[in-house]
Amino acid sequence: MTTDGPTPPASVDKRDRANSLLKSGVGLTLIKGINTLLGFATVTVFARLLPPADFGLYILCLTTAQFVSLPLQMGLPVLVMREIAVARSKDNPGAVNGVLAWSQRIMIIGTLIAGTFVIGVYGVVVAAGWPILQQFSWPLVLLIAALAPVLAEMKRVMGVLNGFRLAAISRLPDAIIRPALLLLAGGLGLWLGLFAEVGLLVSHLGAALVAAAFGWLVIAITSDRPTRRNHPAEFNSVSWRASLWPLTIVAAATTVMNYVDVLMLGMFDTVESVAFYRVASQLAAAALLVQVAINAVFSPRMAAFHSRGETERMQAMAVTGSRIAFGATLVFALALVLVGRNGFVYLLGEEYGPIYGLTVLLSAGAAVNAFFGGTGMLLNMTNRERYMSQYATWATVGNIAMNLALIPLLGPLGAAISTILTTFGMQVMSWNRVLRSIGVRSDAFGRIVR
């Protein structure tokens, strides 16, 4: 007769979970750090090799592709991650199969609709001779229509892998592979004088396709496939569609908050100002690298804790994460101050010197917002995405209104002020909702219950 081995004590289980979190966190922070370096190198190389007007046009096309990808994503990355995490915590492979198949169908339908829309709209504008969208051309529009679904699919793949608790691996396609290939191919082509902004977009599309293919390969190899093979797909389409709409609003609002300032600068200011602001915001975004890594590690665990009613563990994890993220953003902002304007100009060139103060301002704003922790992540992982969609919508409307008022007066500085204030307002509202409805105080001054 065989007997089961002794059950490990609870302390051993806690140590194993802590070690797993630590490894995931270190891996994600390392990946995000490499991504930040790649982003910085890409901005530096492209800004030096392209005139500001051409670099600004490239950024404008890339931003447009991000907007076009919104109907394709439709909140799928967060929904897929959450549903896979919950299904696996309940040992339900059929539900995992269902959400994977359902999300693939949504993506295919969305790709066809979005591509037709982009090409159709530009065709109507050209045929009618309307004096809008003059910065674009047919090659650029076709590349935008091709790039948008690939960017959206990379986000869905990331959500799938994160749902399987492969948080570090989930970031590799978008955070490492795509920017590394873009830097290599795009930088080499620009340096050799082979192409300008059109060729750069082609390089971006090729890099994104390779990155997405890597993600598909990892899913095929590591995603519990042998276990799931004998379980028919279980679809909960009604519930998924109900969650998809608010998550889509959140995704759309987040993208609008991140990129509407770039589009409005292109409308009301010069293409050069687009390049200047993009460089500043790209560098300042590095301040949040730890917050992004923490959210990626904690998201599936928060969903599992909530499904089991473990509020105290949610509180402890949320506060720990916000303290780490807040401290990291403060360190980054201080380092940027120490580098000074001279170091900034040395890296990017004299023409980008005036945006040093703008970069410091955006970094300080990131630190203030990191203080509240991953409030949006907590709402999305606890089936309260409807609140997040409301707050994101209000913040987006406010952001657009402030941009309309401030960009014509202040240019890139007006865009930065709008982004900082509206993001702060959204964080405050989300923090209050998390406290009231979940009972978790997520800010860095919150108490950890032992």
KETI-312612 format. One record per residue (C-alpha): chain; z, x, y; residue number from 1. Coordinates in pm, 1 decimal. Each point is the difference from the previous one (the first is absolute). Last residue first. Layout:
% residues N
(site 'A', (Z, X, Y), NUM)
...
***
This chain:
% residues 450
(site 'A', (952.7, -14.4, 4030.7), 450)
(site 'A', (-121.4, -204.9, 293.8), 449)
(site 'A', (-208.4, 206.8, 241.0), 448)
(site 'A', (54.6, -114.4, 358.9), 447)
(site 'A', (-281.3, -28.1, 255.2), 446)
(site 'A', (-34.1, 249.1, 285.3), 445)
(site 'A', (-348.2, 110.4, -111.5), 444)
(site 'A', (-126.3, -357.1, 3.5), 443)
(site 'A', (-52.8, -215.0, -311.0), 442)
(site 'A', (281.0, -252.6, 20.2), 441)
(site 'A', (-52.1, -205.0, -316.3), 440)
(site 'A', (123.5, -359.5, -35.5), 439)
(site 'A', (-339.4, -122.2, -115.5), 438)
(site 'A', (-60.9, -284.1, 246.7), 437)
(site 'A', (201.8, 98.8, 305.4), 436)
(site 'A', (-13.1, 380.2, -22.0), 435)
(site 'A', (-366.7, 13.4, -101.2), 434)
(site 'A', (-85.5, -248.0, 275.4), 433)
(site 'A', (177.2, 208.4, 265.9), 432)
(site 'A', (-176.0, 318.7, -109.9), 431)
(site 'A', (-336.8, -179.7, 6.8), 430)
(site 'A', (53.7, -120.5, 356.7), 429)
(site 'A', (110.4, 344.8, 117.6), 428)
(site 'A', (-289.3, 173.5, -178.1), 427)
(site 'A', (-257.3, -234.8, 152.0), 426)
(site 'A', (135.6, 63.8, 349.2), 425)
(site 'A', (-10.0, 376.5, -50.2), 424)
(site 'A', (-360.1, -19.0, -120.7), 423)
(site 'A', (-89.4, -199.8, 310.8), 422)
(site 'A', (164.8, 251.0, 233.9), 421)
(site 'A', (-143.5, 316.3, -157.6), 420)
(site 'A', (-355.3, -130.1, -38.6), 419)
(site 'A', (-24.1, -135.3, 353.9), 418)
(site 'A', (138.5, 320.8, 152.5), 417)
(site 'A', (-250.2, 209.2, -196.7), 416)
(site 'A', (-297.7, -215.2, 104.1), 415)
(site 'A', (106.6, 22.3, 364.1), 414)
(site 'A', (22.0, 378.2, -28.3), 413)
(site 'A', (-352.4, 9.3, -146.8), 412)
(site 'A', (-145.9, -167.1, 311.7), 411)
(site 'A', (257.9, -77.9, 268.3), 410)
(site 'A', (-143.7, -285.6, 205.5), 409)
(site 'A', (-283.0, -136.4, -217.3), 408)
(site 'A', (217.0, 71.8, -306.9), 407)
(site 'A', (308.7, -178.2, 135.6), 406)
(site 'A', (-84.0, -370.5, 27.2), 405)
(site 'A', (-238.3, -41.9, -292.4), 404)
(site 'A', (217.2, 231.7, -207.4), 403)
(site 'A', (306.0, -209.0, 83.4), 402)
(site 'A', (-174.7, -320.0, -107.6), 401)
(site 'A', (-129.4, 157.0, -322.3), 400)
(site 'A', (343.1, 137.2, -85.8), 399)
(site 'A', (170.7, -330.7, 74.9), 398)
(site 'A', (-240.4, -184.2, -228.8), 397)
(site 'A', (57.0, 264.7, -266.2), 396)
(site 'A', (377.7, -17.1, 36.3), 395)
(site 'A', (-3.0, -377.8, -36.4), 394)
(site 'A', (-222.4, 22.6, -308.2), 393)
(site 'A', (212.8, 273.8, -155.9), 392)
(site 'A', (314.2, -204.9, 56.6), 391)
(site 'A', (-151.7, -307.2, -162.1), 390)
(site 'A', (-150.6, 195.5, -290.3), 389)
(site 'A', (332.6, 170.8, -60.6), 388)
(site 'A', (170.3, -336.9, -19.4), 387)
(site 'A', (-256.4, -128.5, -249.3), 386)
(site 'A', (41.2, 319.4, -203.9), 385)
(site 'A', (340.5, -114.7, -113.2), 384)
(site 'A', (-69.1, 39.9, -372.2), 383)
(site 'A', (261.3, 276.5, -32.8), 382)
(site 'A', (-236.5, 301.0, -9.5), 381)
(site 'A', (-184.2, -105.6, 315.9), 380)
(site 'A', (320.7, -48.5, 200.0), 379)
(site 'A', (144.6, 333.2, -111.9), 378)
(site 'A', (-324.7, 187.8, 68.2), 377)
(site 'A', (-16.6, -145.7, 349.2), 376)
(site 'A', (354.2, 114.2, 73.6), 375)
(site 'A', (-51.5, 355.5, -120.5), 374)
(site 'A', (259.2, 163.2, 223.1), 373)
(site 'A', (130.0, -108.2, 342.2), 372)
(site 'A', (29.6, 359.3, 128.7), 371)
(site 'A', (-366.5, 64.5, -86.7), 370)
(site 'A', (-97.0, -205.7, 306.4), 369)
(site 'A', (184.0, 230.4, 238.5), 368)
(site 'A', (-142.0, 311.4, -168.0), 367)
(site 'A', (-357.6, -133.2, 20.3), 366)
(site 'A', (44.2, -62.4, 371.4), 365)
(site 'A', (105.7, 362.1, 47.0), 364)
(site 'A', (-315.7, 113.2, -180.5), 363)
(site 'A', (-218.0, -222.9, 220.8), 362)
(site 'A', (154.7, 149.6, 313.9), 361)
(site 'A', (-43.4, 357.9, -124.9), 360)
(site 'A', (-367.9, -68.6, -75.1), 359)
(site 'A', (-55.6, -149.6, 346.0), 358)
(site 'A', (162.5, 303.9, 161.5), 357)
(site 'A', (-246.6, 225.8, -182.6), 356)
(site 'A', (-295.5, -221.0, 98.0), 355)
(site 'A', (-96.1, 206.4, 307.7), 354)
(site 'A', (-58.7, 313.3, -213.1), 353)
(site 'A', (-286.9, -146.1, -200.5), 352)
(site 'A', (-273.5, 163.0, 210.3), 351)
(site 'A', (175.8, 336.1, -34.0), 350)
(site 'A', (-54.8, 24.7, -373.9), 349)
(site 'A', (163.5, -152.6, -303.7), 348)
(site 'A', (227.4, 268.7, -145.2), 347)
(site 'A', (55.3, 220.7, 305.0), 346)
(site 'A', (28.8, -307.5, 223.4), 345)
(site 'A', (293.4, -134.0, -203.5), 344)
(site 'A', (166.3, 340.3, -7.9), 343)
(site 'A', (-23.0, 19.4, 377.2), 342)
(site 'A', (124.5, -356.6, 43.2), 341)
(site 'A', (322.7, 66.4, -180.7), 340)
(site 'A', (74.6, 85.4, -359.8), 339)
(site 'A', (367.4, -70.5, 68.8), 338)
(site 'A', (-73.9, -358.7, 105.0), 337)
(site 'A', (-198.7, -56.9, -318.4), 336)
(site 'A', (287.3, 139.5, -205.9), 335)
(site 'A', (239.5, -243.0, 170.3), 334)
(site 'A', (-226.4, -294.6, -84.6), 333)
(site 'A', (-19.8, 114.8, -362.3), 332)
(site 'A', (376.0, 43.2, -33.3), 331)
(site 'A', (59.4, -347.1, 143.2), 330)
(site 'A', (-250.7, -148.5, -243.1), 329)
(site 'A', (175.5, 166.1, -294.3), 328)
(site 'A', (342.9, -125.5, 101.5), 327)
(site 'A', (-125.0, -356.6, 28.1), 326)
(site 'A', (-171.8, 20.2, -339.7), 325)
(site 'A', (307.0, 137.0, -179.3), 324)
(site 'A', (234.4, -251.9, 157.7), 323)
(site 'A', (-240.7, -287.7, -64.3), 322)
(site 'A', (-34.7, 90.9, -367.4), 321)
(site 'A', (372.3, 21.3, -63.7), 320)
(site 'A', (52.5, -330.6, 177.4), 319)
(site 'A', (-263.5, -179.3, -209.0), 318)
(site 'A', (116.1, 148.5, -331.8), 317)
(site 'A', (362.9, -94.3, 54.2), 316)
(site 'A', (-84.6, -351.5, 117.3), 315)
(site 'A', (-240.5, -62.5, -289.2), 314)
(site 'A', (264.4, 118.4, -245.8), 313)
(site 'A', (247.0, -240.8, 156.9), 312)
(site 'A', (-250.4, -285.9, -24.7), 311)
(site 'A', (-50.0, 22.4, -376.8), 310)
(site 'A', (-129.6, -354.5, -57.5), 309)
(site 'A', (-214.7, 92.8, -301.2), 308)
(site 'A', (-334.4, -89.0, 164.6), 307)
(site 'A', (126.6, 172.0, 315.4), 306)
(site 'A', (68.1, 325.6, -183.1), 305)
(site 'A', (-350.3, -6.7, -154.9), 304)
(site 'A', (-173.0, -59.6, 333.8), 303)
(site 'A', (212.8, 271.3, 162.4), 302)
(site 'A', (-95.3, 238.8, -279.1), 301)
(site 'A', (-370.5, -69.9, 47.7), 300)
(site 'A', (27.2, 75.3, 375.2), 299)
(site 'A', (245.8, 294.4, -5.0), 298)
(site 'A', (-237.6, 284.1, -85.1), 297)
(site 'A', (-283.0, -110.1, 231.4), 296)
(site 'A', (238.4, -93.9, 279.3), 295)
(site 'A', (166.8, 340.9, -20.7), 294)
(site 'A', (-331.8, 185.7, 15.6), 293)
(site 'A', (-114.3, -198.1, 303.9), 292)
(site 'A', (331.7, 61.7, 176.3), 291)
(site 'A', (-24.8, 373.2, -77.1), 290)
(site 'A', (-347.8, 25.5, 152.0), 289)
(site 'A', (100.1, -194.5, 310.6), 288)
(site 'A', (-7.0, 291.5, 244.7), 287)
(site 'A', (-350.2, 86.7, -123.9), 286)
(site 'A', (-121.0, -308.8, 185.1), 285)
(site 'A', (47.3, 193.8, 324.3), 284)
(site 'A', (-286.8, 234.5, -90.5), 283)
(site 'A', (-237.6, -285.0, -77.3), 282)
(site 'A', (110.0, -191.7, 309.8), 281)
(site 'A', (-75.5, 295.1, 229.6), 280)
(site 'A', (-336.4, 81.1, -161.2), 279)
(site 'A', (-101.5, -364.9, 4.9), 278)
(site 'A', (92.1, -30.2, 367.4), 277)
(site 'A', (-217.9, 293.5, 102.2), 276)
(site 'A', (-296.4, -105.3, -215.2), 275)
(site 'A', (7.9, -356.4, 128.8), 274)
(site 'A', (33.8, 135.8, 353.2), 273)
(site 'A', (-328.1, 184.6, -55.3), 272)
(site 'A', (-171.0, -328.3, -87.8), 271)
(site 'A', (89.4, -113.8, 350.2), 270)
(site 'A', (221.5, -285.8, 115.6), 269)
(site 'A', (-5.3, -377.6, -24.5), 268)
(site 'A', (-186.6, -66.1, -326.0), 267)
(site 'A', (57.2, 328.7, -183.8), 266)
(site 'A', (362.0, -2.2, 113.7), 265)
(site 'A', (17.2, -353.8, -131.3), 264)
(site 'A', (-125.6, 108.9, -342.6), 263)
(site 'A', (251.1, 285.7, -18.0), 262)
(site 'A', (285.2, -224.7, 112.8), 261)
(site 'A', (-98.3, -251.4, -265.4), 260)
(site 'A', (51.6, 266.8, -267.5), 259)
(site 'A', (361.2, 21.9, -113.1), 258)
(site 'A', (123.1, -339.1, 121.8), 257)
(site 'A', (-318.5, -161.4, -134.9), 256)
(site 'A', (57.1, 168.2, -335.0), 255)
(site 'A', (361.1, -117.3, -12.8), 254)
(site 'A', (-98.4, -351.6, 107.7), 253)
(site 'A', (-267.3, -19.1, -268.5), 252)
(site 'A', (236.3, 123.6, -270.0), 251)
(site 'A', (274.2, -241.8, 113.0), 250)
(site 'A', (-247.4, -288.4, 22.9), 249)
(site 'A', (-132.6, 87.5, -344.5), 248)
(site 'A', (354.8, 1.2, -137.0), 247)
(site 'A', (46.8, -346.8, 146.8), 246)
(site 'A', (-321.8, -120.0, -171.4), 245)
(site 'A', (49.0, 178.6, -331.1), 244)
(site 'A', (339.2, -148.9, -80.9), 243)
(site 'A', (-135.6, -353.2, -48.2), 242)
(site 'A', (-308.0, 139.4, -175.2), 241)
(site 'A', (224.4, 186.3, -242.9), 240)
(site 'A', (212.6, -307.7, -68.0), 239)
(site 'A', (-302.4, -215.6, -75.9), 238)
(site 'A', (-171.9, 274.1, -199.8), 237)
(site 'A', (281.9, 59.5, -245.2), 236)
(site 'A', (-229.2, 138.9, -265.6), 235)
(site 'A', (112.3, 135.4, -335.3), 234)
(site 'A', (-242.4, 244.5, -157.0), 233)
(site 'A', (6.7, 15.3, -376.0), 232)
(site 'A', (234.2, 257.6, -156.1), 231)
(site 'A', (-131.1, 232.6, -269.9), 230)
(site 'A', (-125.2, 270.9, 236.0), 229)
(site 'A', (303.6, -0.4, 229.3), 228)
(site 'A', (203.5, 250.9, -201.3), 227)
(site 'A', (-295.3, 235.0, -52.3), 226)
(site 'A', (-90.9, -27.4, 372.2), 225)
(site 'A', (345.4, 73.5, 140.0), 224)
(site 'A', (-168.7, 122.0, 323.4), 223)
(site 'A', (-51.2, 370.2, -76.7), 222)
(site 'A', (-356.5, 72.3, -107.9), 221)
(site 'A', (-211.0, -283.6, 143.3), 220)
(site 'A', (205.3, -9.5, 319.1), 219)
(site 'A', (-41.6, 377.4, 44.6), 218)
(site 'A', (-377.0, -28.9, -40.8), 217)
(site 'A', (-25.6, -284.0, 251.8), 216)
(site 'A', (195.8, 209.9, 252.0), 215)
(site 'A', (-231.6, 297.8, -47.1), 214)
(site 'A', (-301.1, -225.0, 56.2), 213)
(site 'A', (156.0, -121.5, 327.6), 212)
(site 'A', (35.7, 360.2, 121.5), 211)
(site 'A', (-360.6, 84.9, -91.3), 210)
(site 'A', (-125.6, -309.2, 183.7), 209)
(site 'A', (214.7, 79.2, 307.5), 208)
(site 'A', (-136.8, 356.0, 21.0), 207)
(site 'A', (-357.9, -127.3, -18.7), 206)
(site 'A', (60.8, -259.7, 271.0), 205)
(site 'A', (166.2, 255.8, 227.9), 204)
(site 'A', (-287.8, 244.2, -44.3), 203)
(site 'A', (-244.6, -275.9, 94.1), 202)
(site 'A', (216.1, -75.4, 305.6), 201)
(site 'A', (-17.3, 367.3, 101.2), 200)
(site 'A', (-375.4, -2.3, -47.0), 199)
(site 'A', (-25.1, -283.6, 249.3), 198)
(site 'A', (240.3, 169.4, 246.7), 197)
(site 'A', (-186.5, 332.9, 12.5), 196)
(site 'A', (-212.1, 177.4, -260.8), 195)
(site 'A', (-113.1, 333.1, -146.8), 194)
(site 'A', (141.6, 215.4, 279.3), 193)
(site 'A', (149.9, 249.9, -243.7), 192)
(site 'A', (348.5, -63.5, 138.8), 191)
(site 'A', (-54.8, -375.0, -2.9), 190)
(site 'A', (-110.8, 0.9, -362.5), 189)
(site 'A', (283.8, 227.6, -106.3), 188)
(site 'A', (259.7, -210.2, 178.4), 187)
(site 'A', (-132.8, -321.9, -146.2), 186)
(site 'A', (-21.8, 127.1, -357.1), 185)
(site 'A', (332.0, 186.5, -11.5), 184)
(site 'A', (202.2, -221.4, 234.7), 183)
(site 'A', (-134.5, -314.6, -162.7), 182)
(site 'A', (72.4, 136.9, -347.0), 181)
(site 'A', (358.8, 77.8, 99.7), 180)
(site 'A', (42.1, -332.2, 183.8), 179)
(site 'A', (-115.4, -204.0, -303.9), 178)
(site 'A', (182.8, 196.1, -269.2), 177)
(site 'A', (338.2, 38.8, 168.8), 176)
(site 'A', (140.5, -316.3, 162.0), 175)
(site 'A', (-241.8, -268.7, -114.7), 174)
(site 'A', (-53.0, 106.2, -360.3), 173)
(site 'A', (336.9, 178.6, -48.0), 172)
(site 'A', (231.3, -272.7, 130.4), 171)
(site 'A', (22.4, -197.9, -323.8), 170)
(site 'A', (89.8, 319.4, -185.9), 169)
(site 'A', (323.9, 29.1, 197.9), 168)
(site 'A', (98.6, -362.8, -47.2), 167)
(site 'A', (-83.1, -26.7, -366.5), 166)
(site 'A', (255.5, -278.5, -34.1), 165)
(site 'A', (-249.1, -223.3, -184.2), 164)
(site 'A', (-10.9, -218.7, 310.4), 163)
(site 'A', (-78.5, 313.6, 198.8), 162)
(site 'A', (-307.4, 56.2, -215.5), 161)
(site 'A', (-125.7, -352.4, 64.4), 160)
(site 'A', (73.0, 12.6, 373.6), 159)
(site 'A', (-183.2, 331.9, 35.0), 158)
(site 'A', (-299.2, -145.1, -184.5), 157)
(site 'A', (-1.9, -291.4, 244.6), 156)
(site 'A', (10.6, 239.5, 296.2), 155)
(site 'A', (-285.3, 207.1, -143.6), 154)
(site 'A', (-196.0, -321.8, -47.2), 153)
(site 'A', (33.1, -81.8, 370.7), 152)
(site 'A', (-133.3, 340.8, 106.7), 151)
(site 'A', (-292.6, -42.1, -240.3), 150)
(site 'A', (-67.0, -350.0, 132.3), 149)
(site 'A', (-18.4, 124.9, 363.8), 148)
(site 'A', (-219.0, 307.7, -60.4), 147)
(site 'A', (-318.9, -183.2, -94.6), 146)
(site 'A', (-0.1, -245.0, 293.6), 145)
(site 'A', (95.7, 281.9, 239.8), 144)
(site 'A', (-282.4, 215.4, -138.9), 143)
(site 'A', (-246.6, -282.5, 54.2), 142)
(site 'A', (124.3, -43.2, 358.2), 141)
(site 'A', (-29.9, 373.0, 75.7), 140)
(site 'A', (-355.3, 21.6, -135.5), 139)
(site 'A', (-95.6, -317.5, 194.8), 138)
(site 'A', (132.9, 130.8, 331.4), 137)
(site 'A', (330.7, -41.5, 183.1), 136)
(site 'A', (110.7, 84.4, 354.6), 135)
(site 'A', (-188.5, -298.9, 138.6), 134)
(site 'A', (226.0, -245.0, -179.4), 133)
(site 'A', (-67.0, -245.1, 281.0), 132)
(site 'A', (-292.8, -54.0, 237.2), 131)
(site 'A', (-153.0, -290.0, -199.2), 130)
(site 'A', (-361.2, 56.9, -103.3), 129)
(site 'A', (-8.4, -308.9, -218.4), 128)
(site 'A', (-146.7, 187.8, -295.8), 127)
(site 'A', (248.1, 285.9, 41.7), 126)
(site 'A', (303.6, -229.7, 23.7), 125)
(site 'A', (-121.2, -214.8, -290.2), 124)
(site 'A', (-51.6, 306.0, -218.6), 123)
(site 'A', (343.8, 133.1, 93.1), 122)
(site 'A', (161.6, -325.9, -107.8), 121)
(site 'A', (-199.0, -20.6, -323.1), 120)
(site 'A', (72.5, 358.8, -106.1), 119)
(site 'A', (371.6, -44.0, 55.5), 118)
(site 'A', (19.3, -348.2, -155.9), 117)
(site 'A', (-202.5, 85.5, -309.3), 116)
(site 'A', (219.9, 302.0, -67.5), 115)
(site 'A', (317.5, -204.6, 49.0), 114)
(site 'A', (-106.5, -282.2, -233.5), 113)
(site 'A', (-121.0, 223.5, -283.0), 112)
(site 'A', (306.6, 223.2, 18.1), 111)
(site 'A', (237.9, -297.4, 10.7), 110)
(site 'A', (-140.4, -143.0, -321.3), 109)
(site 'A', (38.3, 333.2, -179.8), 108)
(site 'A', (354.9, 54.4, 130.6), 107)
(site 'A', (118.6, -346.9, -98.8), 106)
(site 'A', (-136.9, 51.0, -350.8), 105)
(site 'A', (181.7, 332.1, -35.0), 104)
(site 'A', (325.5, -157.3, 123.3), 103)
(site 'A', (-16.6, -268.0, -269.2), 102)
(site 'A', (-60.3, 248.5, -281.6), 101)
(site 'A', (292.4, 222.0, 101.1), 100)
(site 'A', (230.0, -296.8, 68.0), 99)
(site 'A', (-69.6, -144.1, -343.7), 98)
(site 'A', (37.0, 320.8, -197.7), 97)
(site 'A', (343.2, 57.9, 157.0), 96)
(site 'A', (99.4, -359.3, -76.3), 95)
(site 'A', (-94.3, 54.4, -364.1), 94)
(site 'A', (206.1, 319.5, -16.5), 93)
(site 'A', (325.5, -195.4, 65.2), 92)
(site 'A', (300.2, 229.5, -47.4), 91)
(site 'A', (202.5, -170.3, 277.1), 90)
(site 'A', (21.4, 321.0, 208.4), 89)
(site 'A', (-367.7, 52.2, -82.8), 88)
(site 'A', (-93.4, -338.5, 142.9), 87)
(site 'A', (204.9, 61.3, 318.0), 86)
(site 'A', (-159.3, 340.3, 63.9), 85)
(site 'A', (-349.2, -132.3, -76.0), 84)
(site 'A', (52.3, -294.6, 235.3), 83)
(site 'A', (128.4, 215.8, 284.5), 82)
(site 'A', (-270.7, 265.9, -20.0), 81)
(site 'A', (-276.9, -257.5, -30.4), 80)
(site 'A', (129.3, -198.9, 298.2), 79)
(site 'A', (43.3, 310.2, 217.0), 78)
(site 'A', (-350.1, 132.3, -74.4), 77)
(site 'A', (-163.1, -346.7, 10.5), 76)
(site 'A', (96.1, -96.5, 354.7), 75)
(site 'A', (-348.8, -128.5, 68.0), 74)
(site 'A', (-147.1, 340.4, -90.0), 73)
(site 'A', (-362.6, -105.6, 31.8), 72)
(site 'A', (52.6, -214.0, 309.8), 71)
(site 'A', (168.3, 302.7, 163.9), 70)
(site 'A', (-269.6, 253.1, -95.5), 69)
(site 'A', (-211.2, -97.9, 302.1), 68)
(site 'A', (280.6, 112.0, 229.8), 67)
(site 'A', (25.5, 338.9, -169.4), 66)
(site 'A', (-378.3, 37.3, 20.3), 65)
(site 'A', (19.7, -67.3, 374.6), 64)
(site 'A', (260.3, 275.3, 32.4), 63)
(site 'A', (-231.7, 242.8, -179.5), 62)
(site 'A', (-285.2, -91.0, 233.7), 61)
(site 'A', (218.3, 48.3, 309.9), 60)
(site 'A', (134.5, 329.0, -134.9), 59)
(site 'A', (-356.2, 126.9, -48.9), 58)
(site 'A', (-91.7, -114.3, 350.7), 57)
(site 'A', (305.1, 184.0, 141.3), 56)
(site 'A', (-102.0, 318.8, -178.5), 55)
(site 'A', (-348.2, -30.9, 148.7), 54)
(site 'A', (138.5, -52.5, 353.5), 53)
(site 'A', (265.4, 272.7, -40.2), 52)
(site 'A', (-268.5, 255.5, -93.5), 51)
(site 'A', (19.8, 86.1, -369.9), 50)
(site 'A', (101.4, 334.6, -154.2), 49)
(site 'A', (340.5, 34.2, 169.0), 48)
(site 'A', (110.5, -360.1, -41.9), 47)
(site 'A', (-130.6, -2.3, -358.4), 46)
(site 'A', (195.0, 312.6, -91.7), 45)
(site 'A', (325.1, -101.9, 171.1), 44)
(site 'A', (-7.2, -361.7, -118.1), 43)
(site 'A', (-78.5, 108.8, -355.0), 42)
(site 'A', (266.2, 272.9, 2.3), 41)
(site 'A', (262.8, -244.9, 128.2), 40)
(site 'A', (-99.0, -255.5, -258.5), 39)
(site 'A', (6.8, 263.5, -273.8), 38)
(site 'A', (341.9, 119.6, 116.4), 37)
(site 'A', (128.8, -356.5, 9.7), 36)
(site 'A', (-143.2, -67.8, -344.9), 35)
(site 'A', (171.5, 313.3, -131.2), 34)
(site 'A', (329.2, -127.9, 142.4), 33)
(site 'A', (-65.5, -344.8, -140.8), 32)
(site 'A', (-57.6, 151.6, -341.7), 31)
(site 'A', (316.0, 210.1, 24.1), 30)
(site 'A', (200.6, -299.4, 121.3), 29)
(site 'A', (-140.6, -205.2, -284.3), 28)
(site 'A', (89.9, 259.6, -261.9), 27)
(site 'A', (347.1, 56.1, 142.5), 26)
(site 'A', (64.0, -374.8, 9.1), 25)
(site 'A', (-129.1, -55.8, -350.2), 24)
(site 'A', (208.5, 286.7, -135.6), 23)
(site 'A', (310.5, -120.1, 184.4), 22)
(site 'A', (-47.1, -359.4, -110.6), 21)
(site 'A', (-36.7, 108.1, -363.3), 20)
(site 'A', (303.7, 227.2, 30.1), 19)
(site 'A', (203.4, -288.1, 142.4), 18)
(site 'A', (-113.8, -229.8, -278.1), 17)
(site 'A', (91.8, 258.2, -263.3), 16)
(site 'A', (336.8, 60.6, 167.0), 15)
(site 'A', (71.3, -374.2, 1.2), 14)
(site 'A', (-86.8, -24.5, -369.6), 13)
(site 'A', (229.2, 293.1, -77.2), 12)
(site 'A', (283.6, -164.8, 191.7), 11)
(site 'A', (-56.2, -325.6, -187.8), 10)
(site 'A', (70.1, 170.1, -330.4), 9)
(site 'A', (-287.3, 59.2, -241.0), 8)
(site 'A', (-4.3, -242.3, -291.8), 7)
(site 'A', (66.5, 176.0, -327.5), 6)
(site 'A', (-292.6, 21.4, -239.8), 5)
(site 'A', (-119.7, -302.8, -185.7), 4)
(site 'A', (88.9, -27.3, -363.8), 3)
(site 'A', (-205.0, 54.2, -308.8), 2)
(site 'A', (88.9, -127.1, -344.5), 1)
***
